[in-house]
Every structure is written in structure tokens, then in C-alpha cells.
Amino acid sequence: MSQKGLRKSVAAGSIGVFVHWFEWAVYAYLASTIASVFFPEQDGTAALLSVFAVFAISFGVRPLGALIFGTLGDRIGRKKTLSIVILSMSGATLMVGLLPTYSSIGLWAPVLLIAARVVQGLAAGGEFGSAAAFLAEYSPRKHRGFGVSWLEFGSLLGFLAASLVVYVLNVAMSTEAIQDWGWRIPFLLTVPMGLIGFYIRSKIEDTPEFRSLEELDNVPQSPVKEVFTRHWKQLLQMSGIEIMMHVTFYIVLVYLLTYQEETLKMSADSAALLSTVASVAGLILVPLFGAASDRIGRRPILITSAVLLIALSYPLFLIMQSGAPWAGFVSTLGLGIILAIILGVHACAVAELFPTRTRQTGLSIAYSVTAAIFAGTVPYVLTWVIARTGNTMMPAFYLILVGLIGLAAVMTMKETKGIDLLRTEDVAGPGAASPEQLDPSEASSAGRV
């Protein structure tokens, strides 16, 4: 593949992730404002919990979106599902930005907010699996970790853009103006980004691996069944890694903003600026760790990230609570670096677990189910637990727990660096042989290096 073609495929795979996480981060960062706009009759804590409950509901429908778009991706191709997903996300985001408030239409306002977030959740259920499968299959084998890492570069760029927009809103506008109409601006900004993403995705070809399946007339008819009957072990391994990734991601880049404002009493602009620091660190480090995994393997880097999470989460939260002028910066940066290690490798590692026939389905299901159970509930659970126990170290304990889960999952995996993505069953059918990968000399894609 030419460098121009590779850049186009990276842009196509990562731009939807950027759009998705920009919108989701904006929703989380403006949680307090959205609570007052859509749930004004509740007290502060109850309203905030209501906003986070809507956040969790949208995660709850992700598995359904995973079944829909995962199946579509393995049956009709990565390209078409990437296009459908980004249009759905953009439409739902436009709806949020134009919604009447509670003061205008009463209870219909939160009902419509929930409806828009449900559509977002369905689309999100297909975004990661589509983009990860697409980037893994388009990236050169020797540089696959680096290529797939740009997926999470896109997600971090979305968070960075969201934190900067929220920071500018807080600096440039009064609280009253933001609550009246300013909160709509970030949501409306997402729409033209989505249209650009749709245009890019509509101009690309499908991946070489999927086209090989089509040429061999070996496109699966029941990819969900195949995943659960033939690849349940890979599904469990991926789930352990994704639990570690999801919880770390949402604590560091979503919940930490609310935690620093509500629990540690930092100003909103200071908390947003610290989130920006974590995002910038990730933007720099994620591709580097992706490239490093092409040299030393996926397992060593994932094991390192899990061990660091277990060992450093508690000390970093202690530092954060010390009140020293430098404490917020050091602790947030430390957590951001650990997150960057995970993000640089996890998507490529889990994409390499599945055969091409069921790759998008497997990725979508494991990612979305773990997101629904563990990611979307992070803000709600931690807000509730801290309120009940008074223990402000609960986020650290949660990170230690998911670090142990991730470590256990990685230890059961074989190294996948450099394997061929077309397996025996991709070429000969699911009943012809074991699901192990083909020898590189036997696969039709062996010439791509």
C-alpha cells in the first residue's frame, strides 16, 4: 500500500472515534450544566446522578449496537458499517444540541435526551469494532501496532478537543450564558466533523482481508454464533483487557474532572486544564507504545501497564489529595501515562485474537459488553460509593482491581505480534481446521509487510 493510501485508511479509521469521543467527553465535562438544564427540580447530587444515569443507559444499549454492527461488518464489510455508524452518531449529536430544555417542554426534555443518547449508544456499539478491524487489516504486518494505535490517538484527540472547548467556554462565558445556550455549542460543532468523516469513509475501499473472504465466497452468515462457539476464550481474554482499559480511561479522562471539582473542590477551569494535560501526554505516547509493541510484543507492554496500575494508583491519588500546588499536575500526568501505555497496545492486541471471519463481531461484543457494565457506570458508581462511605480513595481501589483483572487476562494470552490476520478457517471455512493463524507463507496476504 502507498503512503497516501495508508494515511487515508488511518484517517478513515480514526476520525469516527474522534467524533464519538469528542461528543461523549463534552457530555461528561458539562454534566453539572446538563443536570441543571434537564433535571432542574432535583437537588444538586440527585440531578448529577440523573445525568450520569443517562450516561450509563447509553452504555447499556451498546451490546445491541455491537450485535447489529458487528454482524453487519463481518457480513457486508468494514467500510459500509463505518459509514453508517458515523452518520448515526452525528444525527444523535445534532439532536442533543437542538433539544428544548426542561423549562420549555417539561418532562419531554429528559425523555428526548435519553432517546438521543440511546442512538449514540447503538452507534458506539459498532464504532470500535469497525475501526479496530479496519485499521488492523489495513496496517502493514510489521507496523500493525503502530497503525492501530492511531485509533486511540483519535479518541484522545477527541477528548483533548472537548476539554479545550469546555475550558474556553468556562473562560469566555458566564455560568448563566453557558447554562442558557452556550452548552449547545460543542454538540453542534460535532456535526460538520461527522460529515467530513462520512465523506472520507465513503471514498475508501474495504480491507484486503475482507475482500479475500468475498473472493473465496467465505463470508460468514452467523458470525455471532461462531464467536460464542469457537472463540469464547478469545472473547474472555479481550474482556479482561477491555475492563482494565475502560475503567482506567473513564476514571482518568471523564470522572476525574467531576472528582476534582466536586470532591477536591478544584475550579472547573483548573480541572479541565489537568484533563488536557493527560490527553496531551496520551497523544504523544500512544503511537510510541504502539510502535514499541511492534518491536517487543503486545504482552510485555500490557503486563507493564497492569503492574503500574496496581502499584501506583493509590500513591497517585494520595498525592492528588495533598493540596500541594504541583499535586494535581503530577498525579494526573502519572495516571495519564499509565492510560497511554494501555491505549497504545490494547486495540491491536485484541484485534489479533480473532480470525477475519468474526473479527468485527468479536471486537464489538467484548468491547461493548464490558463498556456497558464497567465504563458507563464509573461516574455513577464512584459518586454513589464516595457519598455513602466518605472514602475519597475509592477511585484508586477501583483502578487496582481492574489492574488485577487485566493482568490475569494478559497472562493467559500468547504473543500475537506479527501474526497473519487470515486464519485457516478464513480460507477454508470454520469447520475445516483449528482457528490458529496460517503460516505467513500460506496466507494470501503474506506479501503485505
N, C-alpha and C positions, 0 to 999 in steps of 0.2 A: 504494500500500500504506500502511496506517495505521502509526503509530509503534509500536503494540503488536505488530502483525504482523511488522514489521521486526525488533524486538527478539527476538521468538520465533524467527525464522529465523536470526538471528545466534547465539542460544543453541544452537539445534539443530545448526548447522554447526560451532560451536567446541567444544562440550562433549566430543565424542568425541575430538577432538585433544587436549584437556586430559587426559582419562583415559589415552589412549595414551602421551603423553609423560611423564606422572607415573610410570607403571609402568616405562617404559624408562629414565628417569632414575634411579629408585630402584635398578634392577638395576645400572646403571653405577656409581652412587655407593657401592653396597655390594659392589663387585667383589671387594675383598680378603676380606671376610667370607664371601661366597658361595664363593670359592675354597677357603677352609678348611673349609667345611661340606660341599661336594660333591666336592672333589678333595684330601682331606687327605693322601694318600700321596705327593703330589708336592712338590718344593721350592717356595719362595715364588714365584719367577719363572715356573716351569712351570705352577703352579696358576693364577696370574693370567692367563697366556696361554691356558689352557684355558677360563677364564670368558669371555675376550674372543673366543675361537674360537666358543663357543656364541652369543655376541652376533652374530658375523659370519654364522653359519649361519642364524639367524633372519632376517637381512637377505637372505641368499641365496635364500630362498623367496618374497620379496616380489614378484618379477616374476610368479610363478604366481598369487599373490593379485591382482595387478593385472589379469592376463588374465581372471580369474574375475569380480572385482567391477567392473572397468571395463566389460566386456561386459554384465554384468547392469544396471549403471547406465544405459547407453545403450539398453538394450532394455526394461527394466521400470521404470526411473525412479530418481531420486536418493534419494527417501525410503526405499524398501524396502532399498536397499543400505546406507544409513546405519544403519538399524536392525539389519540382520544383522551388520554389522561390529562395532558396539559390543557386541552380545551375545557374539560370538566372543572379543573382547578380554577382556571381563570374566570369561568362563569360564576362559580360559587363565591369567589373573592369579590367580584363586581357586585353581587347581591348583598354581601356584608357591608360594603362601602356605601350602598344606596339605601340601606334599611331605615325605615322610620323608627324613632325612638319610643320608649315606653310612654313618655309624656304625650306622644302623638296618637298612638293606636293601642295603648294599654298592653294587655297580655299577649296580643298578637306579635309584639316586638320580640320577646324572648322565644316565642314559638318559631318565628321566621329565622331567628338567629340559629336555633338548633337545626332547622332544616338545611340552612346553608352549610353548617359545619358537618352535617351528615354527608352531604355531597362531597365536601372536601375530604372527609374520611374515606369514602369509597374510592375516590381518585388516588388518594395517598396509598391505599392498599395495593395499587398497581404500579406506583412510580418507582419504588426502589428495585423491585424485581425486574421490571422492564429495563431500567437504566443500567443496573449492575450486569445483567445478562448481556445487554448490548455492548457495553464497554469491554467486558471480559472477552467477548467473542471477536471484537474488532481490534483489540490491542495485540501487538506482536508478542509472541510467547515469552521471549527473553526479557521483555519490559512490561509484562502484564500487570504486575503490582503497581508500577508507576502509572500506567494508563488508567487502571480502575480507580486509583486514589483520587483522580480528578472529580469523581462523583462526589466525594465528601468535601473536596475543595469547593464545589458548587454549593453544598449545604452550608458550609461555614461562611462562604461569601454572602449567602442569603441572610444568615444571622448577623454578620457584620453590617451589611447594608441596613437591616432592620434596626439594630442598636444605634447606628448613626442617625437614622431618620428620627427615631424616638428621642435621641439626645437633642437634635436640632429643634424638634417640636417643643421640648421642655425649656430650651433656652430662649427660643424666639417667640413663643406664645404664652399667654397667661393660662393658668389652670382652667379658668372659666371658658376661654376660647377653645382650648383642646376638647373640653367636655361638650361644648356646644356643637362644634363642627370639625375641629382640627383632627380628631381621631380618625376621620374618614380618609384623610389624605393618603396614608401609607397603603390602605387597602386598594384605593383607586389606582395608585402607582403600579400595582402588580399586574393590572390588566394588559397594558401595552407590552410589558415584559413577556407575558404569556403568549401574546400574539406573535412576537418575534420568535419565541421558542417553537411555536407551531409551524411557522414558516421554515425554520431550519430543519425541523424533523421531517417535514413533508418533502424535502429535497434530497434526502439520503436514501441509499439502498439498504436492504436488510443485510444482516450479518452473513459472512461466508458460511458459518456453521449451519445456520438455519436454512440457507439456500441449498446446502448439501443435503439436508433432510428432505427438502422438497424434490430435489433431483432424484433421490433414492426412493421417493414415494414412501417415506418412513416417518412422516409427521404423526405424532400421537393423537389418538382420538379420545383417550381418557387419561390425561396427564395427572390429574388429582389422584386417581386410583393407583397409578404407577408409583407416585411419590410415597403413598402410605403403605403400599405392599412391598416395594423393592428398595426404597431409600429412607425408611423410617429412622435408621441410625444416623444418617447424614442430617435428617431433619432435627433430631435431638441435639446433635453436636452444634449445628448452626444456632439452635435456640439458646443454648448456653452462652455462646459468644455474643449473640444479639441482646440477651438480657444484660450482660455487662456493658455493652455499648450503649443501649437505650437509656439505662438509668444514669450512667455517667454523663451522657450527652444532655439529658434533661435537667439534671441537677446543676451542671456547670453552666449551661447556656440558657436555661429557661427559669428554673426555680430559684437559682442563686440570686437573681435580680430581685425577686419578691422577698427572699430571705434576708438579703442585705438591707432592704428598705423597711420591712415590717418588723423583723426580729432584731437586727443590729442597728436600726434607726439611721442608716446612711441616707443621704439625699438621693433623689431619683436620678439626677444627672450624674452623680458620682458612681452609682450602681451601674448605670448604662455605660459609662466610660470603662469600668472594670470589665464588663462583658465584652466590650470592644477589644480590650487587651487580650482576653482569652481567644477571641476569634482571630485576631491578627497572628497570634502565636501559632494557631492551628493552620492558617493559610500558608505560613512559611514552612511548617514542619510536616504536614500531612503528605505532600508529594515526596519529601525527602525520605520519610519512613516507608512509603510505598516503593520507592526505588531501592531502599535498603533491603526490603523483603525479597527483591529480585536477586539479590546477591547472597544473603544469608538464610533466607527462608521465611515462611509465614509464621511457623510455630515459635521460633525463638523470640520474635518481636511480640507476639501475642502473650507469650508466657511472661515476658518482662513487664508488659503493661499491667497484667493482672497482679503480679507481685508488688509493683509500685502502688497500685490502688489499695491493696491490703495494708501495706506498710506505712503509707504516707497520708491517707485520708484523715485520720484522727489528728495527727500533728498539724496538718494544714488548716483544719477548722479551729483548732486551738489558737493558732496564730491569727486567724481571721477575727476571732473574738477578743483579741488582746487590746484592741483600741489604739495601737501604735499607728502613726501616720503611714508607715510603709506596709502595714499588715495586710490590708485589703489587696494591694497590688501583688505582693509576694505569694499569698495563698491562692488567689485567683489564677495567677500565672502558673503556679505549680499544678493546679488541677487541670488547667488548660493544656499543659504539656502532656500529662498522662492521657487525657482525652485524645490529643493529636496522634499519639502512638497507636491507640486503638483504631481510630478512624483511618489511619494510613494503610491499614492492612486488612481489616475485617471483611470488607466487601469483596476483595479479590479472593481471600481465603475461602469464604463460604460459596462464592460462585464456582470455585474449582471442585467443590464437593459433589456437585450434581452433574449428570450427563446432559448433553444438549437437549435431548427429547423433553426433559422435565425441568430444565434449569430455571426457567422463569417461574413456573408454578411452585417449585420447592423454595426458591428465594422469597417469593411473595408471601407464601403461607407462614413460614417461620418468622420472617421479619414482622409481619402484620399481627400475628397472634401474640408474639412477645411484646410488641409495641402496645397493643390493646391492654394487656394485663399489667405491664410494668412501666411503660413510658408515660402513657396518658394519665396514669393515676399518681405520678410522682408529686406534682404540686398539691393535689388534694390530700393524699395520704400524709405527706410531711407536714402540711399546715395543720391537719387534724391531730396528728400524733404530738406535735410540739405543744399545741393548745391543751391537750389532755395531760401530758406528762410534765410540761415545763422544761424539758430537757432539750436545749438548743443544739446538742451534738448529734441528734438523730440522723441528719444527712450523712455524717461521717460513718455511722454504723451501717447505714444502708449501702454505702459505697463499698465497705469492707465485705459485706455479704455478697454483693454481686461480683466482686473480685474473686471470691472463692468459687462461685458458680462458674465464672468464665475460665478460671484456671483448670477446674475439673474437666470442662468440655474440651479445652485445647489439648490436655494430656492424653485424651483418647483418640486424637486425630493423627493421621500420617501426614508427613510433609507433602505439600502439593505444588511447590514451586516448579515451574517449567513443564508440568504435565500437558498432554494434549487434551483439548476440550471435547473432541469427538471420541466417544467410547465405543466398545464393541457393539453394544445394543443400539447405538445411534446409527450404525452402518447396517447391521444385520437384523435389527428388531429386538424388542425387550425379552423375548423368550429364547434367543439364540445363544447367549453366553452370559457370563457374570458381568456385573456393572463396572468392573475395573476398566481403567482407561486403556486405549490401544497403545501399542508401542509406537513411538513417534514415526518410525519408518513405514508403518502400516496405514496411518491416517491420511486422509485426503488433504488435510490442512498442514501436513508436515513441512511443506515448503515455506510456510509463513514463519519467519523468525524475527 
